[in-house]
Each structure stands twice: as C-alpha cells, then as structure tokens.
C-alpha cells in the first residue's frame, strides 16, 4: 500500500439538494398494514375498509395500525383506547396512497478540488415524510453537509 499526498487547491465546496424518493413500495410498516383478516395476534383492532367504502376490488379489506400505542408512557388497551390511534394511522396511510405526501431524502455532496482532480463524498438521510416541517429539513441538510465534509477528512 502506498501513500500519496494530494495538494488541496482551495476550501471544499458543499452543495446540497433535496430529492423526492417516490418509492413504489416503501417501508411504511410503522403506520400499519393492510390485511385480509379483521384481527391478528399483535393488532386486535382493525378498520374495515369495505364497510367505509374505501375498499376496491383487489385490495385488502382491513387495516391494522402499526404501533404499540401509549399515552404518557403507559400502553393503551388496544380495544378500548387504541382505535383512535389506528384511525390516525389509517388516515395517514390513505393520504399517502392518494399521493398527498411521500418519502424524501436529503442528499449532501461535498467536493474537494485537488491537483489530482475532485474528490467527492456524499451523505444522505432517507425516509423523511415530504410534509415535514421546513425547519426539520434545514436541520437535516446542515447535518448531512457536515457529514459529507467530515467524510472528506475536513472539519465542519
């Protein structure tokens, strides 16, 4: 293994772009799942999509929320209290299916110009809801820029 010293021509330039990840099959299991069964072992409460008129031929009939629901750190009785949370997850999942929101990624690219040519590092974070608060996107962009610069071996 040989070592090579590369002369840096200037400070790194960092560019950031936010990309939309339109994934046809994203992992949204944290919201819940569509099934053909009204109950299962881990989710005794389900929303009947057919009874609501939301069901179309070829789709699953039921929706089970994805989380173990808690209020104030104490888990809810899923039958007595969990339905409101399942409803919330269902509405969110249905909004996703209607294209009202999607998953995005924030990508930062740091480029260091050298005598030997540019050295590029990319840092990214994916799985961000497209309708997240703009302040959150700004925070993630800063973190990813810092990560990309760090990957070049430079302080940020």
C-alpha positions in Angstrom: 0.0 0.0 0.0 1.4 3.4 -1.0 0.6 6.7 0.4 0.1 9.8 -1.7 -0.1 13.4 -0.6 -2.6 15.4 -2.6 -2.4 19.2 -2.7 -5.7 20.8 -1.9 -6.4 23.8 -4.2 -9.0 25.5 -2.1 -11.7 25.1 0.5 -14.3 22.4 -0.2 -17.4 23.4 -1.9 -20.5 21.9 -0.5 -23.7 21.6 -2.4 -27.0 20.3 -1.1 -30.0 19.0 -2.9 -33.3 17.6 -1.6 -34.6 14.7 -3.7 -38.0 13.2 -3.7 -38.0 9.5 -3.3 -41.1 8.2 -4.9 -40.7 4.6 -3.9 -43.5 2.3 -5.2 -43.1 0.0 -2.2 -41.7 2.0 0.7 -41.4 0.6 4.2 -44.4 2.2 5.9 -44.9 -0.6 8.4 -44.6 1.9 11.3 -48.0 3.2 10.1 -49.6 -0.2 9.8 -50.6 -2.8 7.3 -53.5 -3.8 5.1 -54.7 -7.3 5.6 -57.5 -9.7 4.7 -58.1 -10.6 8.3 -60.0 -8.4 10.8 -57.7 -9.4 13.7 -54.3 -10.7 14.2 -52.2 -11.6 17.3 -50.4 -8.3 17.6 -53.2 -6.0 16.5 -56.7 -6.9 17.8 -58.3 -3.7 16.3 -58.8 -3.2 12.6 -60.6 -0.8 10.3 -63.0 -2.4 7.9 -62.3 -0.6 4.6 -65.1 -2.3 2.8 -67.7 -1.0 5.4 -66.3 2.5 4.9 -66.4 2.4 1.1 -62.6 2.8 0.9 -62.1 -0.8 -0.4 -61.7 -1.5 -4.1 -61.5 -4.9 -5.8 -58.1 -6.5 -5.5 -57.2 -4.6 -2.3 -57.0 -5.8 1.3 -60.2 -5.3 3.3 -58.8 -4.4 6.7 -56.2 -2.0 8.1 -54.2 -2.6 11.3 -52.3 0.2 12.9 -48.6 -0.2 13.1 -47.6 0.9 16.6 -48.0 -0.2 20.2 -50.0 2.8 21.4 -49.1 4.5 24.6 -50.3 7.6 26.4 -48.0 9.2 28.9 -45.6 6.2 28.7 -48.4 3.7 29.6 -49.6 1.3 26.9 -53.3 1.6 26.0 -55.8 -1.2 25.9 -55.8 -1.6 22.1 -59.5 -2.4 22.0 -60.7 0.3 24.4 -58.3 3.1 23.6 -56.3 2.1 20.5 -59.0 2.6 17.9 -58.3 6.4 17.8 -54.7 5.8 17.1 -55.4 3.1 14.5 -57.8 5.6 12.9 -55.0 8.2 12.8 -52.6 5.8 11.2 -55.2 4.7 8.7 -55.9 8.3 7.7 -52.2 8.9 7.2 -51.7 5.8 5.2 -54.7 6.6 3.0 -53.3 10.1 2.4 -50.1 8.5 1.3 -52.0 6.3 -1.1 -53.7 9.3 -2.6 -50.3 11.0 -3.2 -50.8 13.7 -0.6 -47.4 13.0 0.9 -44.4 10.8 0.0 -41.0 9.9 1.3 -38.0 12.1 0.5 -34.3 12.0 1.1 -31.8 14.8 1.8 -28.5 14.4 -0.1 -25.4 16.5 0.6 -22.4 16.4 -1.7 -19.0 17.8 -0.6 -16.4 18.3 -3.3 -12.8 18.9 -2.6 -10.8 20.2 -5.6 -7.2 18.8 -5.7 -4.3 18.7 -8.2 -5.3 15.1 -9.0 -8.9 16.1 -9.6 -12.0 16.5 -7.5 -12.7 14.2 -4.5 -16.4 13.8 -3.8 -18.2 12.5 -0.8 -22.0 12.1 -0.4 -24.0 11.9 2.8 -27.8 11.3 2.8 -30.7 10.6 5.0 -33.8 9.0 3.6 -37.3 8.1 4.9 -38.4 11.7 5.7 -42.0 12.5 5.2 -42.4 15.1 2.5 -44.7 17.2 4.6 -42.3 17.5 7.5 -41.7 21.0 8.9 -39.3 23.1 6.9 -37.1 23.7 10.0 -36.6 19.9 10.2 -35.4 19.8 6.5 -33.0 22.7 7.2 -31.6 20.8 10.3 -31.2 17.6 8.3 -29.5 19.5 5.4 -27.0 21.0 7.9 -26.3 17.6 9.4 -25.7 16.0 6.1 -23.5 18.8 4.9 -21.4 18.4 8.0 -21.3 14.6 7.5 -20.1 15.0 3.8 -17.4 17.4 4.8 -16.3 15.1 7.7 -16.1 12.2 5.2 -13.5 14.2 3.3 -11.5 14.4 6.4 -12.1 18.1 7.0 -13.6 19.9 9.9 -17.1 21.2 9.6 
